[in-house]
Amino acid sequence: MKTKLLFLSRCLIGVTPLFVGASLRAARLTWFPGAALSEPRSSAATVVTPSGSIMLFGGNPLGSSNVLIYGGSDVQPLSSTRIAPGAVALGSSQFFVYGGKQTSSSNSVSRSVLSYNPVSPGLDPENPNVFECHR
């Protein structure tokens, strides 16, 4: 009987902080405005570069192939329109932009992958700016 009471008292001691902490409240979430984008954008792929910059690839308005840098200068555009693509950063100068749509039509979904390098043409001869990979 003593072991049951000892076990029960230990359980209650372990649970007590949960009840005491339940009366505490989390701080209210506060949002602060950031810098505006250089142009309106929706349905864009977003990646954080290894250097900490945020890049937005394609998206709406329709026909956009721009690559926007949040809080900085825009870089070389994509070779084709991408609406709601996916993107991943492979390194500081190499990104894959995949899928998405090329028009607002549901049958314009692309399965191609763009290997994208934001370095301007002619500055880095070993890394071409954009090329398409098809499988």
DAJOLIN-V941810 format. One record per helix or strand. SS is the DSSP state (@ for helix, = for strand). FROM is the first residue (numbers start at 1). TO is the last residue. Records with the same first field share a line. If there is no record, write none. Layout:
SS: FROM-TO, FROM-TO
This chain:
@: 2-22, 106-108
=: 42-42, 45-48, 54-57, 60-60, 67-69, 75-75, 83-83, 86-91, 94-98, 101-101, 109-109, 113-116, 130-133
